[in-house]
Amino acid sequence: MLTLIQTGKTKRHFPILLYGSDFWRKVLDFNVFHEWGMISDEDRDLYHHVDSVTEARDHLIQIITEKYLKHDD
């Protein structure tokens, strides 16, 4: 999904939650990808590490509130 979002192949941009930050930071080092020019600064905003169901829920609520529920009146 990250690649589809990066390349504009999907119209929807939805949050990518990587559950288990210790695991994902070892498996995929996005900082190195950025250093080597494989991803941009904007790409780093496409995913978020979470370590609990509560943290994932809170992050999703924050995104939904900011993108879909706040109105400029």
PDB file with SEQRES, HELIX, SHEET and CRYST1 records, atoms N, CA, C and O in Angstrom:
SEQRES   1 A   73  MET LEU THR LEU ILE GLN THR GLY LYS THR LYS ARG HIS          
SEQRES   2 A   73  PHE PRO ILE LEU LEU TYR GLY SER ASP PHE TRP ARG LYS          
SEQRES   3 A   73  VAL LEU ASP PHE ASN VAL PHE HIS GLU TRP GLY MET ILE          
SEQRES   4 A   73  SER ASP GLU ASP ARG ASP LEU TYR HIS HIS VAL ASP SER          
SEQRES   5 A   73  VAL THR GLU ALA ARG ASP HIS LEU ILE GLN ILE ILE THR          
SEQRES   6 A   73  GLU LYS TYR LEU LYS HIS ASP ASP                              
HELIX    1 AA1 LEU A    2  GLN A    6  1                                   5    
HELIX    2 AA2 SER A   21  VAL A   27  1                                   7    
HELIX    3 AA3 PHE A   30  GLU A   35  1                                   6    
HELIX    4 AA4 ASP A   43  ASP A   45  5                                   3    
HELIX    5 AA5 VAL A   53  ILE A   64  1                                  12    
HELIX    6 AA6 THR A   65  LEU A   69  3                                   5    
SHEET    1 AA1 2 ILE A  16  TYR A  19  0                                        
SHEET    2 AA1 2 TYR A  47  VAL A  50  1                                        
CRYST1    1.000    1.000    1.000  90.00  90.00  90.00 P 1           1          
ATOM      1  N   MET A   1       0.818  -1.187   0.000  1.00  0.00           N  
ATOM      2  CA  MET A   1       0.000   0.000   0.000  1.00  0.00           C  
ATOM      3  C   MET A   1       0.864   1.253   0.000  1.00  0.00           C  
ATOM      4  O   MET A   1       0.521   2.253  -0.632  1.00  0.00           O  
ATOM      5  N   LEU A   2       1.981   1.195   0.708  1.00  0.00           N  
ATOM      6  CA  LEU A   2       2.858   2.369   0.710  1.00  0.00           C  
ATOM      7  C   LEU A   2       3.289   2.738  -0.705  1.00  0.00           C  
ATOM      8  O   LEU A   2       3.287   3.913  -1.073  1.00  0.00           O  
ATOM      9  N   THR A   3       3.655   1.744  -1.490  1.00  0.00           N  
ATOM     10  CA  THR A   3       4.089   1.998  -2.866  1.00  0.00           C  
ATOM     11  C   THR A   3       2.944   2.553  -3.704  1.00  0.00           C  
ATOM     12  O   THR A   3       3.153   3.472  -4.495  1.00  0.00           O  
ATOM     13  N   LEU A   4       1.750   2.017  -3.547  1.00  0.00           N  
ATOM     14  CA  LEU A   4       0.597   2.521  -4.303  1.00  0.00           C  
ATOM     15  C   LEU A   4       0.301   3.972  -3.948  1.00  0.00           C  
ATOM     16  O   LEU A   4      -0.007   4.778  -4.826  1.00  0.00           O  
ATOM     17  N   ILE A   5       0.394   4.307  -2.669  1.00  0.00           N  
ATOM     18  CA  ILE A   5       0.171   5.687  -2.250  1.00  0.00           C  
ATOM     19  C   ILE A   5       1.287   6.582  -2.776  1.00  0.00           C  
ATOM     20  O   ILE A   5       1.020   7.669  -3.288  1.00  0.00           O  
ATOM     21  N   GLN A   6       2.531   6.136  -2.655  1.00  0.00           N  
ATOM     22  CA  GLN A   6       3.684   6.921  -3.122  1.00  0.00           C  
ATOM     23  C   GLN A   6       3.579   7.254  -4.607  1.00  0.00           C  
ATOM     24  O   GLN A   6       3.877   8.374  -5.022  1.00  0.00           O  
ATOM     25  N   THR A   7       3.159   6.286  -5.391  1.00  0.00           N  
ATOM     26  CA  THR A   7       3.141   6.461  -6.846  1.00  0.00           C  
ATOM     27  C   THR A   7       1.829   7.026  -7.375  1.00  0.00           C  
ATOM     28  O   THR A   7       1.671   7.196  -8.584  1.00  0.00           O  
ATOM     29  N   GLY A   8       0.890   7.317  -6.482  1.00  0.00           N  
ATOM     30  CA  GLY A   8      -0.380   7.896  -6.893  1.00  0.00           C  
ATOM     31  C   GLY A   8      -1.311   6.915  -7.576  1.00  0.00           C  
ATOM     32  O   GLY A   8      -2.225   7.327  -8.290  1.00  0.00           O  
ATOM     33  N   LYS A   9      -1.095   5.630  -7.371  1.00  0.00           N  
ATOM     34  CA  LYS A   9      -1.930   4.613  -8.010  1.00  0.00           C  
ATOM     35  C   LYS A   9      -3.249   4.398  -7.271  1.00  0.00           C  
ATOM     36  O   LYS A   9      -4.152   3.740  -7.787  1.00  0.00           O  
ATOM     37  N   THR A  10      -3.359   4.940  -6.085  1.00  0.00           N  
ATOM     38  CA  THR A  10      -4.603   4.854  -5.338  1.00  0.00           C  
ATOM     39  C   THR A  10      -5.081   6.265  -5.028  1.00  0.00           C  
ATOM     40  O   THR A  10      -4.280   7.144  -4.709  1.00  0.00           O  
ATOM     41  N   LYS A  11      -6.372   6.474  -5.123  1.00  0.00           N  
ATOM     42  CA  LYS A  11      -6.923   7.801  -4.867  1.00  0.00           C  
ATOM     43  C   LYS A  11      -7.023   8.075  -3.373  1.00  0.00           C  
ATOM     44  O   LYS A  11      -6.965   9.225  -2.937  1.00  0.00           O  
ATOM     45  N   ARG A  12      -7.170   7.029  -2.608  1.00  0.00           N  
ATOM     46  CA  ARG A  12      -7.318   7.188  -1.165  1.00  0.00           C  
ATOM     47  C   ARG A  12      -5.975   7.106  -0.470  1.00  0.00           C  
ATOM     48  O   ARG A  12      -5.146   6.247  -0.770  1.00  0.00           O  
ATOM     49  N   HIS A  13      -5.784   8.007   0.451  1.00  0.00           N  
ATOM     50  CA  HIS A  13      -4.603   7.975   1.294  1.00  0.00           C  
ATOM     51  C   HIS A  13      -5.075   7.662   2.696  1.00  0.00           C  
ATOM     52  O   HIS A  13      -5.636   8.522   3.376  1.00  0.00           O  
ATOM     53  N   PHE A  14      -4.853   6.451   3.125  1.00  0.00           N  
ATOM     54  CA  PHE A  14      -5.275   6.062   4.458  1.00  0.00           C  
ATOM     55  C   PHE A  14      -4.041   5.723   5.283  1.00  0.00           C  
ATOM     56  O   PHE A  14      -2.986   5.404   4.735  1.00  0.00           O  
ATOM     57  N   PRO A  15      -4.181   5.793   6.586  1.00  0.00           N  
ATOM     58  CA  PRO A  15      -3.014   5.588   7.444  1.00  0.00           C  
ATOM     59  C   PRO A  15      -2.509   4.154   7.394  1.00  0.00           C  
ATOM     60  O   PRO A  15      -3.286   3.199   7.360  1.00  0.00           O  
ATOM     61  N   ILE A  16      -1.201   4.032   7.392  1.00  0.00           N  
ATOM     62  CA  ILE A  16      -0.548   2.730   7.497  1.00  0.00           C  
ATOM     63  C   ILE A  16       0.025   2.663   8.908  1.00  0.00           C  
ATOM     64  O   ILE A  16       0.908   3.444   9.263  1.00  0.00           O  
ATOM     65  N   LEU A  17      -0.475   1.738   9.705  1.00  0.00           N  
ATOM     66  CA  LEU A  17       0.010   1.558  11.063  1.00  0.00           C  
ATOM     67  C   LEU A  17       0.887   0.317  11.103  1.00  0.00           C  
ATOM     68  O   LEU A  17       0.460  -0.775  10.732  1.00  0.00           O  
ATOM     69  N   LEU A  18       2.110   0.501  11.557  1.00  0.00           N  
ATOM     70  CA  LEU A  18       3.048  -0.616  11.694  1.00  0.00           C  
ATOM     71  C   LEU A  18       3.043  -1.025  13.163  1.00  0.00           C  
ATOM     72  O   LEU A  18       3.599  -0.336  14.018  1.00  0.00           O  
ATOM     73  N   TYR A  19       2.407  -2.153  13.435  1.00  0.00           N  
ATOM     74  CA  TYR A  19       2.212  -2.600  14.814  1.00  0.00           C  
ATOM     75  C   TYR A  19       3.464  -3.314  15.319  1.00  0.00           C  
ATOM     76  O   TYR A  19       3.920  -4.295  14.732  1.00  0.00           O  
ATOM     77  N   GLY A  20       4.003  -2.801  16.413  1.00  0.00           N  
ATOM     78  CA  GLY A  20       5.213  -3.368  16.994  1.00  0.00           C  
ATOM     79  C   GLY A  20       6.429  -2.597  16.515  1.00  0.00           C  
ATOM     80  O   GLY A  20       7.169  -3.073  15.654  1.00  0.00           O  
ATOM     81  N   SER A  21       6.641  -1.407  17.066  1.00  0.00           N  
ATOM     82  CA  SER A  21       7.695  -0.524  16.561  1.00  0.00           C  
ATOM     83  C   SER A  21       9.075  -1.151  16.673  1.00  0.00           C  
ATOM     84  O   SER A  21       9.904  -0.953  15.785  1.00  0.00           O  
ATOM     85  N   ASP A  22       9.347  -1.898  17.732  1.00  0.00           N  
ATOM     86  CA  ASP A  22      10.665  -2.533  17.872  1.00  0.00           C  
ATOM     87  C   ASP A  22      10.930  -3.469  16.691  1.00  0.00           C  
ATOM     88  O   ASP A  22      12.018  -3.454  16.116  1.00  0.00           O  
ATOM     89  N   PHE A  23       9.946  -4.272  16.337  1.00  0.00           N  
ATOM     90  CA  PHE A  23      10.078  -5.199  15.207  1.00  0.00           C  
ATOM     91  C   PHE A  23      10.289  -4.437  13.900  1.00  0.00           C  
ATOM     92  O   PHE A  23      11.240  -4.709  13.166  1.00  0.00           O  
ATOM     93  N   TRP A  24       9.390  -3.468  13.604  1.00  0.00           N  
ATOM     94  CA  TRP A  24       9.442  -2.785  12.313  1.00  0.00           C  
ATOM     95  C   TRP A  24      10.671  -1.910  12.156  1.00  0.00           C  
ATOM     96  O   TRP A  24      11.181  -1.760  11.046  1.00  0.00           O  
ATOM     97  N   ARG A  25      11.157  -1.327  13.245  1.00  0.00           N  
ATOM     98  CA  ARG A  25      12.371  -0.508  13.150  1.00  0.00           C  
ATOM     99  C   ARG A  25      13.594  -1.368  12.826  1.00  0.00           C  
ATOM    100  O   ARG A  25      14.556  -0.885  12.229  1.00  0.00           O  
ATOM    101  N   LYS A  26      13.555  -2.641  13.222  1.00  0.00           N  
ATOM    102  CA  LYS A  26      14.654  -3.560  12.896  1.00  0.00           C  
ATOM    103  C   LYS A  26      14.524  -4.108  11.471  1.00  0.00           C  
ATOM    104  O   LYS A  26      15.524  -4.280  10.774  1.00  0.00           O  
ATOM    105  N   VAL A  27      13.298  -4.376  11.050  1.00  0.00           N  
ATOM    106  CA  VAL A  27      13.063  -4.988   9.741  1.00  0.00           C  
ATOM    107  C   VAL A  27      13.213  -3.974   8.603  1.00  0.00           C  
ATOM    108  O   VAL A  27      13.842  -4.263   7.585  1.00  0.00           O  
ATOM    109  N   LEU A  28      12.636  -2.797   8.782  1.00  0.00           N  
ATOM    110  CA  LEU A  28      12.676  -1.755   7.758  1.00  0.00           C  
ATOM    111  C   LEU A  28      13.199  -0.469   8.383  1.00  0.00           C  
ATOM    112  O   LEU A  28      12.545   0.116   9.246  1.00  0.00           O  
ATOM    113  N   ASP A  29      14.353  -0.038   7.957  1.00  0.00           N  
ATOM    114  CA  ASP A  29      14.919   1.201   8.475  1.00  0.00           C  
ATOM    115  C   ASP A  29      14.601   2.324   7.493  1.00  0.00           C  
ATOM    116  O   ASP A  29      15.366   2.596   6.567  1.00  0.00           O  
ATOM    117  N   PHE A  30      13.463   2.965   7.714  1.00  0.00           N  
ATOM    118  CA  PHE A  30      13.015   4.023   6.813  1.00  0.00           C  
ATOM    119  C   PHE A  30      13.955   5.220   6.841  1.00  0.00           C  
ATOM    120  O   PHE A  30      14.027   5.969   5.866  1.00  0.00           O  
ATOM    121  N   ASN A  31      14.678   5.414   7.945  1.00  0.00           N  
ATOM    122  CA  ASN A  31      15.655   6.502   7.993  1.00  0.00           C  
ATOM    123  C   ASN A  31      16.769   6.270   6.975  1.00  0.00           C  
ATOM    124  O   ASN A  31      17.230   7.213   6.331  1.00  0.00           O  
ATOM    125  N   VAL A  32      17.196   5.033   6.831  1.00  0.00           N  
ATOM    126  CA  VAL A  32      18.222   4.699   5.829  1.00  0.00           C  
ATOM    127  C   VAL A  32      17.631   4.863   4.423  1.00  0.00           C  
ATOM    128  O   VAL A  32      18.300   5.379   3.528  1.00  0.00           O  
ATOM    129  N   PHE A  33      16.373   4.425   4.225  1.00  0.00           N  
ATOM    130  CA  PHE A  33      15.733   4.613   2.921  1.00  0.00           C  
ATOM    131  C   PHE A  33      15.722   6.092   2.552  1.00  0.00           C  
ATOM    132  O   PHE A  33      15.976   6.448   1.401  1.00  0.00           O  
ATOM    133  N   HIS A  34      15.430   6.948   3.519  1.00  0.00           N  
ATOM    134  CA  HIS A  34      15.402   8.388   3.269  1.00  0.00           C  
ATOM    135  C   HIS A  34      16.809   8.900   2.969  1.00  0.00           C  
ATOM    136  O   HIS A  34      17.001   9.687   2.043  1.00  0.00           O  
ATOM    137  N   GLU A  35      17.783   8.458   3.744  1.00  0.00           N  
ATOM    138  CA  GLU A  35      19.175   8.864   3.550  1.00  0.00           C  
ATOM    139  C   GLU A  35      19.668   8.501   2.150  1.00  0.00           C  
ATOM    140  O   GLU A  35      20.410   9.266   1.535  1.00  0.00           O  
ATOM    141  N   TRP A  36      19.262   7.349   1.653  1.00  0.00           N  
ATOM    142  CA  TRP A  36      19.694   6.882   0.335  1.00  0.00           C  
ATOM    143  C   TRP A  36      18.832   7.423  -0.799  1.00  0.00           C  
ATOM    144  O   TRP A  36      19.061   7.089  -1.961  1.00  0.00           O  
ATOM    145  N   GLY A  37      17.846   8.252  -0.476  1.00  0.00           N  
ATOM    146  CA  GLY A  37      16.998   8.850  -1.500  1.00  0.00           C  
ATOM    147  C   GLY A  37      15.913   7.934  -2.024  1.00  0.00           C  
ATOM    148  O   GLY A  37      15.331   8.201  -3.076  1.00  0.00           O  
ATOM    149  N   MET A  38      15.634   6.862  -1.310  1.00  0.00           N  
ATOM    150  CA  MET A  38      14.610   5.913  -1.757  1.00  0.00           C  
ATOM    151  C   MET A  38      13.203   6.369  -1.387  1.00  0.00           C  
ATOM    152  O   MET A  38      12.234   5.973  -2.036  1.00  0.00           O  
ATOM    153  N   ILE A  39      13.080   7.198  -0.348  1.00  0.00           N  
ATOM    154  CA  ILE A  39      11.792   7.773   0.031  1.00  0.00           C  
ATOM    155  C   ILE A  39      12.004   9.247   0.339  1.00  0.00           C  
ATOM    156  O   ILE A  39      13.103   9.667   0.701  1.00  0.00           O  
ATOM    157  N   SER A  40      10.953  10.015   0.191  1.00  0.00           N  
ATOM    158  CA  SER A  40      11.024  11.457   0.441  1.00  0.00           C  
ATOM    159  C   SER A  40      10.578  11.774   1.870  1.00  0.00           C  
ATOM    160  O   SER A  40      10.126  10.894   2.603  1.00  0.00           O  
ATOM    161  N   ASP A  41      10.712  13.032   2.245  1.00  0.00           N  
ATOM    162  CA  ASP A  41      10.210  13.461   3.554  1.00  0.00           C  
ATOM    163  C   ASP A  41       8.717  13.188   3.666  1.00  0.00           C  
ATOM    164  O   ASP A  41       8.236  12.743   4.708  1.00  0.00           O  
ATOM    165  N   GLU A  42       7.988  13.456   2.586  1.00  0.00           N  
ATOM    166  CA  GLU A  42       6.540  13.240   2.585  1.00  0.00           C  
ATOM    167  C   GLU A  42       6.200  11.764   2.772  1.00  0.00           C  
ATOM    168  O   GLU A  42       5.215  11.433   3.432  1.00  0.00           O  
ATOM    169  N   ASP A  43       7.003  10.883   2.200  1.00  0.00           N  
ATOM    170  CA  ASP A  43       6.765   9.445   2.332  1.00  0.00           C  
ATOM    171  C   ASP A  43       6.864   8.997   3.791  1.00  0.00           C  
ATOM    172  O   ASP A  43       6.187   8.055   4.204  1.00  0.00           O  
ATOM    173  N   ARG A  44       7.699   9.667   4.558  1.00  0.00           N  
ATOM    174  CA  ARG A  44       7.874   9.302   5.963  1.00  0.00           C  
ATOM    175  C   ARG A  44       6.623   9.590   6.775  1.00  0.00           C  
ATOM    176  O   ARG A  44       6.466   9.069   7.879  1.00  0.00           O  
ATOM    177  N   ASP A  45       5.732  10.414   6.242  1.00  0.00           N  
ATOM    178  CA  ASP A  45       4.476  10.723   6.924  1.00  0.00           C  
ATOM    179  C   ASP A  45       3.364   9.738   6.581  1.00  0.00           C  
ATOM    180  O   ASP A  45       2.255   9.857   7.101  1.00  0.00           O  
ATOM    181  N   LEU A  46       3.642   8.778   5.721  1.00  0.00           N  
ATOM    182  CA  LEU A  46       2.618   7.831   5.283  1.00  0.00           C  
ATOM    183  C   LEU A  46       2.389   6.682   6.261  1.00  0.00           C  
ATOM    184  O   LEU A  46       1.395   5.965   6.144  1.00  0.00           O  
ATOM    185  N   TYR A  47       3.273   6.500   7.202  1.00  0.00           N  
ATOM    186  CA  TYR A  47       3.154   5.386   8.140  1.00  0.00           C  
ATOM    187  C   TYR A  47       3.383   5.883   9.562  1.00  0.00           C  
ATOM    188  O   TYR A  47       3.952   6.952   9.783  1.00  0.00           O  
ATOM    189  N   HIS A  48       2.930   5.087  10.509  1.00  0.00           N  
ATOM    190  CA  HIS A  48       3.088   5.433  11.912  1.00  0.00           C  
ATOM    191  C   HIS A  48       3.288   4.149  12.708  1.00  0.00           C  
ATOM    192  O   HIS A  48       2.557   3.175  12.527  1.00  0.00           O  
ATOM    193  N   HIS A  49       4.280   4.154  13.586  1.00  0.00           N  
ATOM    194  CA  HIS A  49       4.512   3.000  14.457  1.00  0.00           C  
ATOM    195  C   HIS A  49       3.582   3.057  15.657  1.00  0.00           C  
ATOM    196  O   HIS A  49       3.395   4.117  16.254  1.00  0.00           O  
ATOM    197  N   VAL A  50       3.001   1.922  16.009  1.00  0.00           N  
ATOM    198  CA  VAL A  50       2.179   1.813  17.217  1.00  0.00           C  
ATOM    199  C   VAL A  50       2.569   0.541  17.959  1.00  0.00           C  
ATOM    200  O   VAL A  50       3.071  -0.417  17.371  1.00  0.00           O  
ATOM    201  N   ASP A  51       2.323   0.558  19.276  1.00  0.00           N  
ATOM    202  CA  ASP A  51       2.707  -0.591  20.087  1.00  0.00           C  
ATOM    203  C   ASP A  51       1.564  -1.186  20.898  1.00  0.00           C  
ATOM    204  O   ASP A  51       1.765  -2.120  21.674  1.00  0.00           O  
ATOM    205  N   SER A  52       0.385  -0.652  20.719  1.00  0.00           N  
ATOM    206  CA  SER A  52      -0.760  -1.216  21.426  1.00  0.00           C  
ATOM    207  C   SER A  52      -2.026  -0.936  20.628  1.00  0.00           C  
ATOM    208  O   SER A  52      -2.061  -0.061  19.763  1.00  0.00           O  
ATOM    209  N   VAL A  53      -3.045  -1.693  20.940  1.00  0.00           N  
ATOM    210  CA  VAL A  53      -4.332  -1.480  20.278  1.00  0.00           C  
ATOM    211  C   VAL A  53      -4.870  -0.094  20.640  1.00  0.00           C  
ATOM    212  O   VAL A  53      -5.445   0.597  19.799  1.00  0.00           O  
ATOM    213  N   THR A  54      -4.681   0.295  21.878  1.00  0.00           N  
ATOM    214  CA  THR A  54      -5.143   1.613  22.322  1.00  0.00           C  
ATOM    215  C   THR A  54      -4.432   2.724  21.562  1.00  0.00           C  
ATOM    216  O   THR A  54      -5.067   3.688  21.134  1.00  0.00           O  
ATOM    217  N   GLU A  55      -3.135   2.599  21.394  1.00  0.00           N  
ATOM    218  CA  GLU A  55      -2.371   3.601  20.642  1.00  0.00           C  
ATOM    219  C   GLU A  55      -2.839   3.663  19.188  1.00  0.00           C  
ATOM    220  O   GLU A  55      -2.965   4.751  18.626  1.00  0.00           O  
ATOM    221  N   ALA A  56      -3.094   2.515  18.583  1.00  0.00           N  
ATOM    222  CA  ALA A  56      -3.585   2.475  17.198  1.00  0.00           C  
ATOM    223  C   ALA A  56      -4.950   3.151  17.108  1.00  0.00           C  
ATOM    224  O   ALA A  56      -5.192   3.964  16.216  1.00  0.00           O  
ATOM    225  N   ARG A  57      -5.841   2.807  18.042  1.00  0.00           N  
ATOM    226  CA  ARG A  57      -7.180   3.411  18.048  1.00  0.00           C  
ATOM    227  C   ARG A  57      -7.090   4.923  18.196  1.00  0.00           C  
ATOM    228  O   ARG A  57      -7.738   5.663  17.456  1.00  0.00           O  
ATOM    229  N   ASP A  58      -6.285   5.384  19.157  1.00  0.00           N  
ATOM    230  CA  ASP A  58      -6.153   6.824  19.387  1.00  0.00           C  
ATOM    231  C   ASP A  58      -5.596   7.546  18.161  1.00  0.00           C  
ATOM    232  O   ASP A  58      -6.033   8.647  17.830  1.00  0.00           O  
ATOM    233  N   HIS A  59      -4.639   6.925  17.499  1.00  0.00           N  
ATOM    234  CA  HIS A  59      -4.056   7.537  16.296  1.00  0.00           C  
ATOM    235  C   HIS A  59      -5.099   7.608  15.183  1.00  0.00           C  
ATOM    236  O   HIS A  59      -5.209   8.628  14.503  1.00  0.00           O  
ATOM    237  N   LEU A  60      -5.850   6.553  14.995  1.00  0.00           N  
ATOM    238  CA  LEU A  60      -6.891   6.548  13.960  1.00  0.00           C  
ATOM    239  C   LEU A  60      -7.973   7.584  14.255  1.00  0.00           C  
ATOM    240  O   LEU A  60      -8.447   8.269  13.349  1.00  0.00           O  
ATOM    241  N   ILE A  61      -8.359   7.694  15.519  1.00  0.00           N  
ATOM    242  CA  ILE A  61      -9.361   8.703  15.893  1.00  0.00           C  
ATOM    243  C   ILE A  61      -8.827  10.099  15.587  1.00  0.00           C  
ATOM    244  O   ILE A  61      -9.564  10.943  15.078  1.00  0.00           O  
ATOM    245  N   GLN A  62      -7.577  10.347  15.888  1.00  0.00           N  
ATOM    246  CA  GLN A  62      -6.967  11.650  15.617  1.00  0.00           C  
ATOM    247  C   GLN A  62      -6.995  11.959  14.121  1.00  0.00           C  
ATOM    248  O   GLN A  62      -7.363  13.063  13.719  1.00  0.00           O  
ATOM    249  N   ILE A  63      -6.609  10.991  13.307  1.00  0.00           N  
ATOM    250  CA  ILE A  63      -6.596  11.195  11.847  1.00  0.00           C  
ATOM    251  C   ILE A  63      -8.004  11.438  11.319  1.00  0.00           C  
ATOM    252  O   ILE A  63      -8.226  12.362  10.536  1.00  0.00           O  
ATOM    253  N   ILE A  64      -8.942  10.621  11.740  1.00  0.00           N  
ATOM    254  CA  ILE A  64     -10.328  10.767  11.270  1.00  0.00           C  
ATOM    255  C   ILE A  64     -10.876  12.127  11.672  1.00  0.00           C  
ATOM    256  O   ILE A  64     -11.532  12.796  10.874  1.00  0.00           O  
ATOM    257  N   THR A  65     -10.611  12.534  12.898  1.00  0.00           N  
ATOM    258  CA  THR A  65     -11.088  13.832  13.380  1.00  0.00           C  
ATOM    259  C   THR A  65     -10.485  14.966  12.566  1.00  0.00           C  
ATOM    260  O   THR A  65     -11.202  15.870  12.137  1.00  0.00           O  
ATOM    261  N   GLU A  66      -9.184  14.928  12.351  1.00  0.00           N  
ATOM    262  CA  GLU A  66      -8.508  16.005  11.626  1.00  0.00           C  
ATOM    263  C   GLU A  66      -8.920  16.069  10.164  1.00  0.00           C  
ATOM    264  O   GLU A  66      -9.123  17.157   9.626  1.00  0.00           O  
ATOM    265  N   LYS A  67      -9.045  14.925   9.518  1.00  0.00           N  
ATOM    266  CA  LYS A  67      -9.301  14.919   8.070  1.00  0.00           C  
ATOM    267  C   LYS A  67     -10.771  14.983   7.705  1.00  0.00           C  
ATOM    268  O   LYS A  67     -11.127  15.556   6.675  1.00  0.00           O  
ATOM    269  N   TYR A  68     -11.642  14.398   8.542  1.00  0.00           N  
ATOM    270  CA  TYR A  68     -13.022  14.232   8.107  1.00  0.00           C  
ATOM    271  C   TYR A  68     -14.059  14.912   8.995  1.00  0.00           C  
ATOM    272  O   TYR A  68     -15.170  15.175   8.536  1.00  0.00           O  
ATOM    273  N   LEU A  69     -13.729  15.203  10.247  1.00  0.00           N  
ATOM    274  CA  LEU A  69     -14.752  15.726  11.138  1.00  0.00           C  
ATOM    275  C   LEU A  69     -14.603  17.204  11.452  1.00  0.00           C  
ATOM    276  O   LEU A  69     -15.566  17.836  11.886  1.00  0.00           O  
ATOM    277  N   LYS A  70     -13.434  17.766  11.245  1.00  0.00           N  
ATOM    278  CA  LYS A  70     -13.261  19.202  11.494  1.00  0.00           C  
ATOM    279  C   LYS A  70     -13.714  19.970  10.273  1.00  0.00           C  
ATOM    280  O   LYS A  70     -13.327  19.671   9.143  1.00  0.00           O  
ATOM    281  N   HIS A  71     -14.539  20.961  10.524  1.00  0.00           N  
ATOM    282  CA  HIS A  71     -15.053  21.787   9.428  1.00  0.00           C  
ATOM    283  C   HIS A  71     -14.631  23.222   9.660  1.00  0.00           C  
ATOM    284  O   HIS A  71     -14.615  23.695  10.796  1.00  0.00           O  
ATOM    285  N   ASP A  72     -14.293  23.909   8.596  1.00  0.00           N  
ATOM    286  CA  ASP A  72     -13.995  25.324   8.680  1.00  0.00           C  
ATOM    287  C   ASP A  72     -15.304  26.075   8.511  1.00  0.00           C  
ATOM    288  O   ASP A  72     -15.792  26.245   7.393  1.00  0.00           O  
ATOM    289  N   ASP A  73     -15.867  26.519   9.612  1.00  0.00           N  
ATOM    290  CA  ASP A  73     -17.166  27.227   9.552  1.00  0.00           C  
ATOM    291  C   ASP A  73     -16.970  28.706   9.477  1.00  0.00           C  
ATOM    292  O   ASP A  73     -17.945  29.455   9.420  1.00  0.00           O  
TER     293      ASP A  73                                                      
END                                                                             
